[in-house]
Amino acid sequence: MRIFRLSLFIAITLIFSSAHAAGGFKVAKYGGEFLNLGAGGRGLGMGGAYSALARDVSATYWNPAGLVNIEYPQLMLMHAEQFAGVVKYDFGSFAIPFGPHRSLGLSLIRLGVDDIPETKLENPNAKLSPTNRPYIARTFSDAEYALFLSYAVKRTGNLSFGANIKILHKSLGDHSAWGLGFDIAALYNPLGNLQFGLNLQDITSTILAWDTGRRELIVPAMKAGVSYPLAVPMLGGSMSPAIDFEVRFEGRDFASQFSAGPVSLDSHLGWEYQRDAFAFRFGSDVGDFAAGAGISLPKLQIDYAFLSHSDLGDTHRISARLSIEELKYRRPR
């Protein structure tokens, strides 16, 4: 417990000191927003309340410390389309056990709007007219990528740590930007089934450098969660309630649930009921209703997640997770 408190204190201190140091830079509000769309149908069906529950390959996104719990190599793929299919979001991840107490992971995220038309006039020096019509000169994409390199280690029977190195890339037409960021995380089980998760993102701040000379700064953020899975014998299954909080320092004001000066707070609530091979989920993702379902087949799990939004429309997400359950790949004891 003392180790966890110390690590928590150091991590929160890092966040505040980094946020203060970033005061002299131009902060790009929502500069890393594409990294907040989630990964995997299970966590998204629970409204994103998954930082304390993530114990599969999707932990590379939610909480890399959770990777120490995989027993076999795992692969996950997810696809989603938003705004009537205009915006496409894809997530892919692979993780392997590495020795008795460590794991490694690799993930890729892409958010993109493709085939955007660029129009020009036939005679750019003249006014628009029936004889001087615009035409499509070319099409281009607005795409954002993130590559996660993840590492997790179990320090004791109930305490694990994890870290991500993130390589970011953005492209818009003929211009592009690169960035490098770091996350650190912890997963703690103090007693019984009670679980705490902590993910400190962009702990040193992340600078996106555009080829135009523009510099965008992504300041640190914190995701923290708690869950308490328990068996329900009278229903013949188990349930997992969970709650997560996100703390940011971008001055989101009205765009967050709670704010005070530059600090904002958003919440995620989730609940899952599982019996045999089937699971049902619902939750609240920053106030928006979420729900989902999953089925576990031999070596394969398929999950579906639904997210409602009053202004931006509904989103449907499907993910598949494959476990390579062969004895030669199993985590050594």
GUKOL-47678 format. One record per residue (C-alpha): residue number from 1; x, y, z. Coordinates in Angstrom, 1 decimal. Layout:
// residues N
+-----+--------+--------+--------+
|  nr |     xx |     yy |     zz |
+-----+--------+--------+--------+
| NUM |      X |      Y |      Z |
...
+-----+--------+--------+--------+
***
This chain:
// residues 333
+-----+--------+--------+--------+
|  nr |     xx |     yy |     zz |
+-----+--------+--------+--------+
|   1 |    0.0 |    0.0 |    0.0 |
|   2 |    2.9 |    2.4 |    0.8 |
|   3 |    4.4 |    1.8 |   -2.6 |
|   4 |    1.1 |    2.5 |   -4.3 |
|   5 |    0.6 |    5.8 |   -2.4 |
|   6 |    4.1 |    6.9 |   -3.2 |
|   7 |    3.8 |    6.1 |   -6.9 |
|   8 |    0.4 |    7.9 |   -7.0 |
|   9 |    1.8 |   11.0 |   -5.3 |
|  10 |    4.8 |   11.1 |   -7.7 |
|  11 |    2.6 |   10.7 |  -10.7 |
|  12 |    0.1 |   13.4 |   -9.7 |
|  13 |    3.0 |   15.7 |   -8.9 |
|  14 |    4.4 |   15.1 |  -12.4 |
|  15 |    1.1 |   16.0 |  -14.0 |
|  16 |    0.8 |   19.3 |  -12.2 |
|  17 |    4.4 |   20.3 |  -12.7 |
|  18 |    4.2 |   19.4 |  -16.4 |
|  19 |    1.0 |   21.3 |  -16.8 |
|  20 |    2.5 |   24.3 |  -15.1 |
|  21 |    5.7 |   24.1 |  -17.3 |
|  22 |    3.4 |   24.0 |  -20.4 |
|  23 |    2.1 |   27.5 |  -19.5 |
|  24 |    4.7 |   29.2 |  -21.7 |
|  25 |    3.6 |   27.2 |  -24.8 |
|  26 |    0.6 |   27.4 |  -27.1 |
|  27 |   -1.6 |   24.5 |  -25.9 |
|  28 |   -3.4 |   22.8 |  -28.7 |
|  29 |   -6.8 |   22.1 |  -27.1 |
|  30 |   -8.1 |   18.8 |  -28.3 |
|  31 |   -4.8 |   18.2 |  -30.1 |
|  32 |   -4.8 |   14.6 |  -29.0 |
|  33 |   -8.6 |   14.0 |  -29.0 |
|  34 |   -8.4 |   11.2 |  -31.5 |
|  35 |   -6.6 |    9.2 |  -28.7 |
|  36 |   -9.8 |    9.4 |  -26.5 |
|  37 |  -12.1 |    7.3 |  -28.7 |
|  38 |  -11.5 |    4.0 |  -26.9 |
|  39 |  -10.5 |    0.5 |  -27.9 |
|  40 |  -12.3 |   -2.8 |  -27.8 |
|  41 |  -16.0 |   -3.4 |  -27.7 |
|  42 |  -16.0 |   -4.5 |  -24.0 |
|  43 |  -14.6 |   -1.3 |  -22.6 |
|  44 |  -16.6 |    0.9 |  -24.9 |
|  45 |  -19.9 |   -1.0 |  -24.1 |
|  46 |  -19.2 |   -0.1 |  -20.5 |
|  47 |  -19.0 |    3.6 |  -21.3 |
|  48 |  -15.2 |    3.7 |  -21.2 |
|  49 |  -15.1 |    2.7 |  -17.5 |
|  50 |  -12.3 |    0.2 |  -18.1 |
|  51 |   -8.9 |    1.5 |  -16.7 |
|  52 |   -9.3 |   -0.8 |  -13.6 |
|  53 |  -10.7 |   -3.8 |  -15.6 |
|  54 |   -8.4 |   -3.9 |  -18.6 |
|  55 |   -6.7 |   -7.3 |  -18.5 |
|  56 |   -6.5 |   -8.2 |  -22.2 |
|  57 |   -4.7 |   -6.9 |  -25.2 |
|  58 |   -6.8 |   -3.7 |  -25.2 |
|  59 |   -4.9 |   -2.7 |  -22.0 |
|  60 |   -2.3 |   -1.2 |  -24.3 |
|  61 |   -4.8 |    1.6 |  -24.7 |
|  62 |   -6.7 |    1.7 |  -21.4 |
|  63 |   -4.0 |    0.8 |  -18.9 |
|  64 |   -0.8 |   -0.9 |  -20.0 |
|  65 |   -0.2 |   -2.3 |  -16.5 |
|  66 |   -3.1 |   -4.7 |  -17.2 |
|  67 |   -1.0 |   -6.5 |  -19.8 |
|  68 |    0.7 |   -8.6 |  -17.1 |
|  69 |   -2.6 |  -10.6 |  -16.8 |
|  70 |   -2.5 |  -12.1 |  -20.3 |
|  71 |   -1.5 |  -15.8 |  -20.3 |
|  72 |   -1.2 |  -16.2 |  -24.1 |
|  73 |   -0.4 |  -13.9 |  -27.1 |
|  74 |   -3.5 |  -11.9 |  -28.1 |
|  75 |   -4.5 |  -10.0 |  -31.2 |
|  76 |   -7.4 |   -7.5 |  -31.4 |
|  77 |   -8.9 |   -5.6 |  -34.3 |
|  78 |  -11.7 |   -3.0 |  -34.1 |
|  79 |  -13.5 |   -0.8 |  -36.7 |
|  80 |  -16.0 |    2.0 |  -36.3 |
|  81 |  -17.6 |    4.6 |  -38.5 |
|  82 |  -19.0 |    7.9 |  -37.3 |
|  83 |  -21.1 |   10.7 |  -38.7 |
|  84 |  -22.9 |    8.6 |  -41.3 |
|  85 |  -19.7 |    6.8 |  -42.2 |
|  86 |  -17.6 |    9.9 |  -43.0 |
|  87 |  -15.1 |    9.4 |  -40.2 |
|  88 |  -13.5 |    6.0 |  -39.9 |
|  89 |  -11.7 |    4.8 |  -36.8 |
|  90 |   -9.6 |    1.6 |  -36.6 |
|  91 |   -7.6 |    0.0 |  -33.7 |
|  92 |   -5.3 |   -2.9 |  -33.9 |
|  93 |   -3.2 |   -4.4 |  -31.1 |
|  94 |   -0.9 |   -7.3 |  -30.4 |
|  95 |    0.5 |   -8.4 |  -27.0 |
|  96 |    2.7 |  -11.3 |  -25.7 |
|  97 |    3.7 |  -12.6 |  -22.3 |
|  98 |    7.4 |  -11.9 |  -21.7 |
|  99 |    8.7 |  -14.1 |  -18.9 |
| 100 |    6.8 |  -14.8 |  -15.7 |
| 101 |    6.0 |  -11.2 |  -14.8 |
| 102 |    6.3 |   -9.0 |  -17.9 |
| 103 |    4.4 |   -8.4 |  -21.1 |
| 104 |    5.0 |   -6.4 |  -24.3 |
| 105 |    2.5 |   -4.8 |  -26.6 |
| 106 |    2.2 |   -3.0 |  -29.9 |
| 107 |   -0.9 |   -1.0 |  -31.0 |
| 108 |   -1.9 |    1.2 |  -33.9 |
| 109 |   -4.8 |    3.7 |  -34.1 |
| 110 |   -6.0 |    5.5 |  -37.2 |
| 111 |   -8.7 |    8.1 |  -37.4 |
| 112 |   -9.4 |    9.4 |  -40.9 |
| 113 |  -11.6 |   11.3 |  -43.3 |
| 114 |  -10.7 |   10.1 |  -46.8 |
| 115 |  -11.5 |   11.3 |  -50.3 |
| 116 |  -12.0 |   15.0 |  -49.4 |
| 117 |  -12.5 |   16.9 |  -52.7 |
| 118 |  -10.3 |   19.9 |  -53.4 |
| 119 |  -12.1 |   22.1 |  -55.9 |
| 120 |  -10.8 |   24.8 |  -58.2 |
| 121 |  -12.3 |   27.2 |  -60.8 |
| 122 |  -11.6 |   26.6 |  -64.5 |
| 123 |  -10.5 |   30.2 |  -64.6 |
| 124 |   -9.3 |   31.2 |  -61.2 |
| 125 |   -9.0 |   34.9 |  -62.2 |
| 126 |  -12.6 |   35.2 |  -63.1 |
| 127 |  -15.8 |   35.1 |  -61.0 |
| 128 |  -17.9 |   32.1 |  -60.5 |
| 129 |  -20.4 |   31.8 |  -63.4 |
| 130 |  -22.2 |   29.1 |  -65.5 |
| 131 |  -19.2 |   29.1 |  -67.8 |
| 132 |  -16.6 |   29.1 |  -65.0 |
| 133 |  -17.6 |   26.2 |  -62.9 |
| 134 |  -15.7 |   24.6 |  -60.0 |
| 135 |  -14.3 |   21.2 |  -60.6 |
| 136 |  -12.6 |   18.6 |  -58.4 |
| 137 |   -8.9 |   18.9 |  -58.9 |
| 138 |   -7.9 |   16.1 |  -56.6 |
| 139 |   -8.9 |   14.3 |  -53.4 |
| 140 |   -6.9 |   14.2 |  -50.1 |
| 141 |   -7.2 |   12.7 |  -46.6 |
| 142 |   -7.2 |   14.1 |  -43.1 |
| 143 |   -5.7 |   11.3 |  -41.1 |
| 144 |   -4.3 |   10.9 |  -37.6 |
| 145 |   -2.1 |    7.9 |  -36.4 |
| 146 |   -0.8 |    6.7 |  -33.1 |
| 147 |    1.7 |    3.8 |  -32.6 |
| 148 |    1.8 |    2.5 |  -29.0 |
| 149 |    4.8 |    0.5 |  -27.7 |
| 150 |    3.7 |   -1.0 |  -24.4 |
| 151 |    5.5 |   -2.6 |  -21.5 |
| 152 |    4.1 |   -4.0 |  -18.2 |
| 153 |    5.7 |   -5.6 |  -15.2 |
| 154 |    4.2 |   -7.2 |  -12.0 |
| 155 |    6.0 |   -5.9 |   -8.9 |
| 156 |    4.0 |   -7.9 |   -6.3 |
| 157 |    1.1 |  -10.2 |   -6.4 |
| 158 |   -1.4 |   -7.2 |   -6.3 |
| 159 |    0.6 |   -4.3 |   -7.9 |
| 160 |    1.6 |   -3.9 |  -11.5 |
| 161 |    3.1 |   -1.0 |  -13.5 |
| 162 |    3.0 |   -0.2 |  -17.2 |
| 163 |    4.2 |    2.3 |  -19.7 |
| 164 |    3.6 |    3.4 |  -23.3 |
| 165 |    5.8 |    5.1 |  -25.8 |
| 166 |    3.5 |    6.8 |  -28.3 |
| 167 |    4.6 |    7.9 |  -31.8 |
| 168 |    2.0 |   10.3 |  -33.3 |
| 169 |    1.6 |   11.3 |  -36.9 |
| 170 |   -1.0 |   13.7 |  -38.5 |
| 171 |   -1.5 |   14.5 |  -42.1 |
| 172 |   -3.7 |   17.1 |  -43.8 |
| 173 |   -3.4 |   17.4 |  -47.5 |
| 174 |    0.3 |   18.2 |  -48.3 |
| 175 |    1.3 |   18.9 |  -44.7 |
| 176 |    2.1 |   16.6 |  -41.8 |
| 177 |    3.2 |   16.5 |  -38.2 |
| 178 |    5.1 |   14.2 |  -35.9 |
| 179 |    5.1 |   13.8 |  -32.1 |
| 180 |    6.4 |   11.6 |  -29.3 |
| 181 |    4.6 |   11.0 |  -26.0 |
| 182 |    4.9 |    8.8 |  -22.9 |
| 183 |    2.3 |    7.3 |  -20.6 |
| 184 |    2.8 |    5.6 |  -17.2 |
| 185 |    0.2 |    3.4 |  -15.5 |
| 186 |   -0.5 |    1.3 |  -12.4 |
| 187 |   -3.0 |   -1.4 |  -11.5 |
| 188 |   -3.6 |   -2.2 |   -7.8 |
| 189 |   -5.7 |   -4.9 |   -6.1 |
| 190 |   -5.6 |   -4.0 |   -2.3 |
| 191 |   -8.1 |   -6.6 |   -1.1 |
| 192 |  -10.6 |   -9.0 |   -2.4 |
| 193 |  -11.9 |   -8.1 |   -5.8 |
| 194 |  -11.4 |   -4.4 |   -5.4 |
| 195 |   -9.3 |   -3.0 |   -8.2 |
| 196 |   -7.8 |    0.5 |   -8.9 |
| 197 |   -6.4 |    1.6 |  -12.2 |
| 198 |   -4.4 |    4.7 |  -13.0 |
| 199 |   -3.1 |    5.9 |  -16.4 |
| 200 |   -1.1 |    9.1 |  -16.6 |
| 201 |   -0.9 |   10.2 |  -20.3 |
| 202 |    1.6 |   12.5 |  -22.0 |
| 203 |    3.4 |   12.9 |  -18.7 |
| 204 |    6.2 |   15.1 |  -20.2 |
| 205 |    3.8 |   16.9 |  -22.5 |
| 206 |    3.8 |   15.9 |  -26.2 |
| 207 |    4.9 |   18.4 |  -28.9 |
| 208 |    3.4 |   17.9 |  -32.4 |
| 209 |    5.8 |   19.5 |  -34.9 |
| 210 |    4.3 |   20.4 |  -38.2 |
| 211 |    6.3 |   20.8 |  -41.4 |
| 212 |    5.0 |   24.3 |  -41.6 |
| 213 |    6.9 |   25.3 |  -38.4 |
| 214 |    3.8 |   25.2 |  -36.2 |
| 215 |    4.2 |   23.6 |  -32.8 |
| 216 |    1.2 |   22.1 |  -30.9 |
| 217 |    1.4 |   21.0 |  -27.3 |
| 218 |   -0.6 |   18.1 |  -25.8 |
| 219 |   -0.5 |   18.6 |  -22.0 |
| 220 |   -0.6 |   15.8 |  -19.4 |
| 221 |   -3.9 |   14.1 |  -18.5 |
| 222 |   -5.0 |   11.5 |  -15.9 |
| 223 |   -7.4 |    8.6 |  -16.1 |
| 224 |   -8.3 |    6.8 |  -12.9 |
| 225 |  -10.8 |    4.1 |  -12.2 |
| 226 |  -12.1 |    1.6 |   -9.7 |
| 227 |  -14.1 |   -1.6 |  -10.2 |
| 228 |  -15.4 |   -4.5 |   -8.1 |
| 229 |  -16.2 |   -7.7 |  -10.0 |
| 230 |  -18.2 |  -10.2 |   -8.1 |
| 231 |  -20.0 |  -13.4 |   -8.5 |
| 232 |  -23.9 |  -13.5 |   -8.5 |
| 233 |  -24.8 |  -17.1 |   -7.7 |
| 234 |  -28.5 |  -16.5 |   -7.8 |
| 235 |  -28.2 |  -15.3 |  -11.4 |
| 236 |  -25.7 |  -18.0 |  -12.3 |
| 237 |  -23.1 |  -15.5 |  -13.5 |
| 238 |  -21.0 |  -12.5 |  -12.5 |
| 239 |  -21.1 |   -8.7 |  -12.7 |
| 240 |  -18.5 |   -6.0 |  -12.9 |
| 241 |  -19.5 |   -2.4 |  -11.9 |
| 242 |  -16.9 |    0.2 |  -12.7 |
| 243 |  -16.3 |    4.0 |  -12.7 |
| 244 |  -13.6 |    6.1 |  -14.3 |
| 245 |  -12.6 |    9.7 |  -14.2 |
| 246 |  -10.6 |   11.8 |  -16.6 |
| 247 |   -8.8 |   14.9 |  -15.5 |
| 248 |   -7.4 |   17.3 |  -18.1 |
| 249 |   -5.6 |   20.7 |  -18.0 |
| 250 |   -6.6 |   22.2 |  -21.3 |
| 251 |   -9.3 |   24.6 |  -20.1 |
| 252 |  -12.2 |   22.7 |  -21.7 |
| 253 |  -14.8 |   24.7 |  -19.8 |
| 254 |  -18.3 |   24.0 |  -21.2 |
| 255 |  -17.1 |   21.0 |  -23.2 |
| 256 |  -16.5 |   19.0 |  -20.0 |
| 257 |  -18.9 |   17.8 |  -17.3 |
| 258 |  -17.1 |   19.7 |  -14.6 |
| 259 |  -14.4 |   22.5 |  -14.9 |
| 260 |  -12.5 |   24.9 |  -12.7 |
| 261 |  -10.1 |   27.2 |  -14.5 |
| 262 |   -7.9 |   25.1 |  -16.7 |
| 263 |   -8.8 |   21.8 |  -15.0 |
| 264 |  -11.7 |   19.7 |  -16.3 |
| 265 |  -13.3 |   16.5 |  -15.1 |
| 266 |  -15.3 |   13.9 |  -17.1 |
| 267 |  -16.8 |   10.6 |  -15.8 |
| 268 |  -17.5 |    7.2 |  -17.2 |
| 269 |  -19.8 |    4.6 |  -15.6 |
| 270 |  -20.1 |    1.0 |  -16.6 |
| 271 |  -21.7 |   -2.3 |  -15.7 |
| 272 |  -21.3 |   -5.8 |  -17.1 |
| 273 |  -23.2 |   -9.0 |  -16.5 |
| 274 |  -21.6 |  -12.2 |  -17.8 |
| 275 |  -22.9 |  -15.8 |  -17.8 |
| 276 |  -21.2 |  -18.6 |  -19.6 |
| 277 |  -20.1 |  -17.4 |  -23.0 |
| 278 |  -22.4 |  -14.3 |  -23.1 |
| 279 |  -22.0 |  -10.8 |  -21.7 |
| 280 |  -24.3 |   -7.8 |  -21.6 |
| 281 |  -23.1 |   -4.2 |  -20.8 |
| 282 |  -24.3 |   -0.7 |  -20.4 |
| 283 |  -22.9 |    2.6 |  -19.2 |
| 284 |  -22.5 |    6.3 |  -19.4 |
| 285 |  -19.7 |    7.8 |  -21.5 |
| 286 |  -19.4 |   11.4 |  -20.4 |
| 287 |  -23.2 |   11.5 |  -20.0 |
| 288 |  -24.0 |    9.7 |  -23.3 |
| 289 |  -25.7 |    6.3 |  -23.1 |
| 290 |  -23.6 |    3.3 |  -24.1 |
| 291 |  -24.4 |   -0.4 |  -24.3 |
| 292 |  -23.0 |   -3.6 |  -25.7 |
| 293 |  -22.8 |   -7.3 |  -25.8 |
| 294 |  -20.1 |  -10.0 |  -26.2 |
| 295 |  -19.8 |  -13.7 |  -27.0 |
| 296 |  -16.8 |  -15.8 |  -26.1 |
| 297 |  -15.9 |  -18.6 |  -28.5 |
| 298 |  -12.9 |  -21.0 |  -28.2 |
| 299 |   -9.9 |  -18.7 |  -28.6 |
| 300 |  -12.1 |  -15.9 |  -30.0 |
| 301 |  -14.1 |  -13.2 |  -28.4 |
| 302 |  -16.4 |  -10.8 |  -30.4 |
| 303 |  -17.8 |   -7.7 |  -28.8 |
| 304 |  -20.2 |   -5.0 |  -30.0 |
| 305 |  -20.6 |   -1.5 |  -28.5 |
| 306 |  -23.2 |    1.2 |  -29.1 |
| 307 |  -22.8 |    4.9 |  -28.2 |
| 308 |  -25.6 |    7.4 |  -28.5 |
| 309 |  -25.1 |   11.1 |  -29.1 |
| 310 |  -27.9 |   13.7 |  -29.4 |
| 311 |  -26.0 |   15.9 |  -31.8 |
| 312 |  -23.4 |   13.7 |  -33.6 |
| 313 |  -25.5 |   10.6 |  -34.1 |
| 314 |  -25.1 |    7.0 |  -33.0 |
| 315 |  -21.8 |    5.0 |  -33.3 |
| 316 |  -21.5 |    1.3 |  -33.7 |
| 317 |  -18.2 |   -0.5 |  -32.9 |
| 318 |  -17.3 |   -4.1 |  -33.4 |
| 319 |  -14.1 |   -5.8 |  -32.1 |
| 320 |  -12.6 |   -9.3 |  -32.3 |
| 321 |  -10.0 |  -10.6 |  -30.0 |
| 322 |   -8.0 |  -13.8 |  -30.8 |
| 323 |   -6.0 |  -15.7 |  -28.2 |
| 324 |   -3.2 |  -17.9 |  -29.5 |
| 325 |   -3.7 |  -20.6 |  -26.8 |
| 326 |   -0.9 |  -23.0 |  -27.5 |
| 327 |    1.2 |  -24.5 |  -24.7 |
| 328 |    4.5 |  -23.3 |  -26.3 |
| 329 |    3.3 |  -19.7 |  -26.2 |
| 330 |    1.9 |  -19.8 |  -22.6 |
| 331 |    3.4 |  -17.5 |  -20.0 |
| 332 |    6.1 |  -19.4 |  -18.1 |
| 333 |    5.4 |  -20.1 |  -14.4 |
+-----+--------+--------+--------+
***
